[in-house]
């Protein structure tokens, strides 16, 4: 299975550099289907404020695909750890 964490990151081209960003948060304004916020938590992981949500990948034909994910581990700071995500096949 695809690395679940990669379902919630994307790359922006900034000049000649590439920057990796979390999905959600500020991007909610541009994509109403992305209704979650991701932060780095004090556990050294990524925390998301939804227990269930949809991540996105690009398949071999460069088409966007949705993957439903459930997060199994609660973060003591609130939300769930993305790294505990279980993809629904």
PyMOL CGO cylinders between C-alpha atoms (Angstrom):
from pymol import cmd
from pymol.cgo import CYLINDER

trace = [
    CYLINDER, 0.00, 0.00, 0.00, 1.00, 3.56, -0.63, 0.3, 1, 1, 1, 1, 1, 1,
    CYLINDER, 1.00, 3.56, -0.63, 2.56, 5.40, 2.33, 0.3, 1, 1, 1, 1, 1, 1,
    CYLINDER, 2.56, 5.40, 2.33, -0.47, 6.95, 4.08, 0.3, 1, 1, 1, 1, 1, 1,
    CYLINDER, -0.47, 6.95, 4.08, 1.49, 10.04, 5.12, 0.3, 1, 1, 1, 1, 1, 1,
    CYLINDER, 1.49, 10.04, 5.12, 2.15, 10.89, 1.46, 0.3, 1, 1, 1, 1, 1, 1,
    CYLINDER, 2.15, 10.89, 1.46, -1.61, 11.11, 0.83, 0.3, 1, 1, 1, 1, 1, 1,
    CYLINDER, -1.61, 11.11, 0.83, -1.66, 14.33, 2.86, 0.3, 1, 1, 1, 1, 1, 1,
    CYLINDER, -1.66, 14.33, 2.86, 1.34, 16.21, 1.43, 0.3, 1, 1, 1, 1, 1, 1,
    CYLINDER, 1.34, 16.21, 1.43, 1.84, 17.96, -1.89, 0.3, 1, 1, 1, 1, 1, 1,
    CYLINDER, 1.84, 17.96, -1.89, 4.60, 19.90, -3.63, 0.3, 1, 1, 1, 1, 1, 1,
    CYLINDER, 4.60, 19.90, -3.63, 4.57, 23.55, -4.65, 0.3, 1, 1, 1, 1, 1, 1,
    CYLINDER, 4.57, 23.55, -4.65, 6.99, 24.89, -7.24, 0.3, 1, 1, 1, 1, 1, 1,
    CYLINDER, 6.99, 24.89, -7.24, 8.48, 28.11, -5.89, 0.3, 1, 1, 1, 1, 1, 1,
    CYLINDER, 8.48, 28.11, -5.89, 10.88, 29.53, -8.43, 0.3, 1, 1, 1, 1, 1, 1,
    CYLINDER, 10.88, 29.53, -8.43, 13.46, 26.83, -9.00, 0.3, 1, 1, 1, 1, 1, 1,
    CYLINDER, 13.46, 26.83, -9.00, 12.75, 25.23, -5.61, 0.3, 1, 1, 1, 1, 1, 1,
    CYLINDER, 12.75, 25.23, -5.61, 10.17, 22.66, -4.59, 0.3, 1, 1, 1, 1, 1, 1,
    CYLINDER, 10.17, 22.66, -4.59, 8.48, 22.96, -1.19, 0.3, 1, 1, 1, 1, 1, 1,
    CYLINDER, 8.48, 22.96, -1.19, 6.51, 20.16, 0.47, 0.3, 1, 1, 1, 1, 1, 1,
    CYLINDER, 6.51, 20.16, 0.47, 3.32, 21.35, 2.18, 0.3, 1, 1, 1, 1, 1, 1,
    CYLINDER, 3.32, 21.35, 2.18, 0.62, 19.67, 4.24, 0.3, 1, 1, 1, 1, 1, 1,
    CYLINDER, 0.62, 19.67, 4.24, -2.79, 19.38, 2.63, 0.3, 1, 1, 1, 1, 1, 1,
    CYLINDER, -2.79, 19.38, 2.63, -5.68, 21.06, 4.46, 0.3, 1, 1, 1, 1, 1, 1,
    CYLINDER, -5.68, 21.06, 4.46, -5.56, 24.24, 6.50, 0.3, 1, 1, 1, 1, 1, 1,
    CYLINDER, -5.56, 24.24, 6.50, -4.99, 27.23, 4.22, 0.3, 1, 1, 1, 1, 1, 1,
    CYLINDER, -4.99, 27.23, 4.22, -5.87, 25.14, 1.18, 0.3, 1, 1, 1, 1, 1, 1,
    CYLINDER, -5.87, 25.14, 1.18, -9.46, 24.71, 2.40, 0.3, 1, 1, 1, 1, 1, 1,
    CYLINDER, -9.46, 24.71, 2.40, -10.26, 28.04, 0.71, 0.3, 1, 1, 1, 1, 1, 1,
    CYLINDER, -10.26, 28.04, 0.71, -9.24, 26.61, -2.67, 0.3, 1, 1, 1, 1, 1, 1,
    CYLINDER, -9.24, 26.61, -2.67, -10.62, 23.09, -2.21, 0.3, 1, 1, 1, 1, 1, 1,
    CYLINDER, -10.62, 23.09, -2.21, -13.83, 22.79, -0.15, 0.3, 1, 1, 1, 1, 1, 1,
    CYLINDER, -13.83, 22.79, -0.15, -13.46, 18.98, -0.08, 0.3, 1, 1, 1, 1, 1, 1,
    CYLINDER, -13.46, 18.98, -0.08, -10.28, 19.31, 2.02, 0.3, 1, 1, 1, 1, 1, 1,
    CYLINDER, -10.28, 19.31, 2.02, -11.89, 20.07, 5.36, 0.3, 1, 1, 1, 1, 1, 1,
    CYLINDER, -11.89, 20.07, 5.36, -9.09, 19.11, 7.74, 0.3, 1, 1, 1, 1, 1, 1,
    CYLINDER, -9.09, 19.11, 7.74, -6.03, 20.69, 9.30, 0.3, 1, 1, 1, 1, 1, 1,
    CYLINDER, -6.03, 20.69, 9.30, -2.64, 19.02, 9.69, 0.3, 1, 1, 1, 1, 1, 1,
    CYLINDER, -2.64, 19.02, 9.69, 0.07, 20.09, 12.13, 0.3, 1, 1, 1, 1, 1, 1,
    CYLINDER, 0.07, 20.09, 12.13, 3.31, 18.70, 13.47, 0.3, 1, 1, 1, 1, 1, 1,
    CYLINDER, 3.31, 18.70, 13.47, 2.62, 17.55, 17.03, 0.3, 1, 1, 1, 1, 1, 1,
    CYLINDER, 2.62, 17.55, 17.03, 4.89, 17.27, 20.07, 0.3, 1, 1, 1, 1, 1, 1,
    CYLINDER, 4.89, 17.27, 20.07, 5.00, 13.48, 19.55, 0.3, 1, 1, 1, 1, 1, 1,
    CYLINDER, 5.00, 13.48, 19.55, 7.20, 14.03, 16.50, 0.3, 1, 1, 1, 1, 1, 1,
    CYLINDER, 7.20, 14.03, 16.50, 4.37, 12.97, 14.18, 0.3, 1, 1, 1, 1, 1, 1,
    CYLINDER, 4.37, 12.97, 14.18, 1.65, 14.61, 12.09, 0.3, 1, 1, 1, 1, 1, 1,
    CYLINDER, 1.65, 14.61, 12.09, -1.69, 15.35, 13.74, 0.3, 1, 1, 1, 1, 1, 1,
    CYLINDER, -1.69, 15.35, 13.74, -4.94, 15.66, 11.77, 0.3, 1, 1, 1, 1, 1, 1,
    CYLINDER, -4.94, 15.66, 11.77, -8.21, 16.93, 13.25, 0.3, 1, 1, 1, 1, 1, 1,
    CYLINDER, -8.21, 16.93, 13.25, -10.44, 14.28, 11.61, 0.3, 1, 1, 1, 1, 1, 1,
    CYLINDER, -10.44, 14.28, 11.61, -10.72, 10.60, 12.49, 0.3, 1, 1, 1, 1, 1, 1,
    CYLINDER, -10.72, 10.60, 12.49, -11.88, 9.70, 8.95, 0.3, 1, 1, 1, 1, 1, 1,
    CYLINDER, -11.88, 9.70, 8.95, -11.05, 11.58, 5.77, 0.3, 1, 1, 1, 1, 1, 1,
    CYLINDER, -11.05, 11.58, 5.77, -9.97, 11.20, 2.15, 0.3, 1, 1, 1, 1, 1, 1,
    CYLINDER, -9.97, 11.20, 2.15, -6.41, 11.43, 0.86, 0.3, 1, 1, 1, 1, 1, 1,
    CYLINDER, -6.41, 11.43, 0.86, -5.35, 11.80, -2.75, 0.3, 1, 1, 1, 1, 1, 1,
    CYLINDER, -5.35, 11.80, -2.75, -2.80, 10.13, -5.01, 0.3, 1, 1, 1, 1, 1, 1,
    CYLINDER, -2.80, 10.13, -5.01, -1.93, 10.41, -8.66, 0.3, 1, 1, 1, 1, 1, 1,
    CYLINDER, -1.93, 10.41, -8.66, -2.10, 7.07, -10.47, 0.3, 1, 1, 1, 1, 1, 1,
    CYLINDER, -2.10, 7.07, -10.47, 0.09, 5.81, -13.33, 0.3, 1, 1, 1, 1, 1, 1,
    CYLINDER, 0.09, 5.81, -13.33, -2.15, 7.62, -15.82, 0.3, 1, 1, 1, 1, 1, 1,
    CYLINDER, -2.15, 7.62, -15.82, -1.64, 10.92, -13.91, 0.3, 1, 1, 1, 1, 1, 1,
    CYLINDER, -1.64, 10.92, -13.91, -5.26, 10.87, -12.78, 0.3, 1, 1, 1, 1, 1, 1,
    CYLINDER, -5.26, 10.87, -12.78, -6.17, 11.90, -9.23, 0.3, 1, 1, 1, 1, 1, 1,
    CYLINDER, -6.17, 11.90, -9.23, -7.60, 9.10, -7.08, 0.3, 1, 1, 1, 1, 1, 1,
    CYLINDER, -7.60, 9.10, -7.08, -9.25, 9.33, -3.67, 0.3, 1, 1, 1, 1, 1, 1,
    CYLINDER, -9.25, 9.33, -3.67, -8.39, 6.96, -0.84, 0.3, 1, 1, 1, 1, 1, 1,
    CYLINDER, -8.39, 6.96, -0.84, -10.53, 6.87, 2.30, 0.3, 1, 1, 1, 1, 1, 1,
    CYLINDER, -10.53, 6.87, 2.30, -8.46, 6.69, 5.49, 0.3, 1, 1, 1, 1, 1, 1,
    CYLINDER, -8.46, 6.69, 5.49, -9.26, 6.01, 9.15, 0.3, 1, 1, 1, 1, 1, 1,
    CYLINDER, -9.26, 6.01, 9.15, -6.73, 7.08, 11.78, 0.3, 1, 1, 1, 1, 1, 1,
    CYLINDER, -6.73, 7.08, 11.78, -6.26, 4.59, 14.61, 0.3, 1, 1, 1, 1, 1, 1,
    CYLINDER, -6.26, 4.59, 14.61, -4.05, 6.45, 17.10, 0.3, 1, 1, 1, 1, 1, 1,
    CYLINDER, -4.05, 6.45, 17.10, -5.23, 9.51, 19.02, 0.3, 1, 1, 1, 1, 1, 1,
    CYLINDER, -5.23, 9.51, 19.02, -2.68, 12.24, 19.61, 0.3, 1, 1, 1, 1, 1, 1,
    CYLINDER, -2.68, 12.24, 19.61, -2.46, 13.40, 23.25, 0.3, 1, 1, 1, 1, 1, 1,
    CYLINDER, -2.46, 13.40, 23.25, -2.39, 16.98, 21.93, 0.3, 1, 1, 1, 1, 1, 1,
    CYLINDER, -2.39, 16.98, 21.93, -5.71, 16.46, 20.11, 0.3, 1, 1, 1, 1, 1, 1,
    CYLINDER, -5.71, 16.46, 20.11, -6.65, 14.88, 16.81, 0.3, 1, 1, 1, 1, 1, 1,
    CYLINDER, -6.65, 14.88, 16.81, -5.16, 11.68, 15.40, 0.3, 1, 1, 1, 1, 1, 1,
    CYLINDER, -5.16, 11.68, 15.40, -1.72, 10.72, 14.14, 0.3, 1, 1, 1, 1, 1, 1,
    CYLINDER, -1.72, 10.72, 14.14, -1.65, 10.48, 10.35, 0.3, 1, 1, 1, 1, 1, 1,
    CYLINDER, -1.65, 10.48, 10.35, 1.06, 7.86, 10.61, 0.3, 1, 1, 1, 1, 1, 1,
    CYLINDER, 1.06, 7.86, 10.61, -1.55, 5.51, 12.15, 0.3, 1, 1, 1, 1, 1, 1,
    CYLINDER, -1.55, 5.51, 12.15, -3.78, 5.79, 9.10, 0.3, 1, 1, 1, 1, 1, 1,
    CYLINDER, -3.78, 5.79, 9.10, -5.41, 2.70, 7.66, 0.3, 1, 1, 1, 1, 1, 1,
    CYLINDER, -5.41, 2.70, 7.66, -6.46, 2.97, 4.03, 0.3, 1, 1, 1, 1, 1, 1,
    CYLINDER, -6.46, 2.97, 4.03, -9.84, 1.56, 3.06, 0.3, 1, 1, 1, 1, 1, 1,
    CYLINDER, -9.84, 1.56, 3.06, -9.46, -0.57, -0.06, 0.3, 1, 1, 1, 1, 1, 1,
]
cmd.load_cgo(trace, "trace")
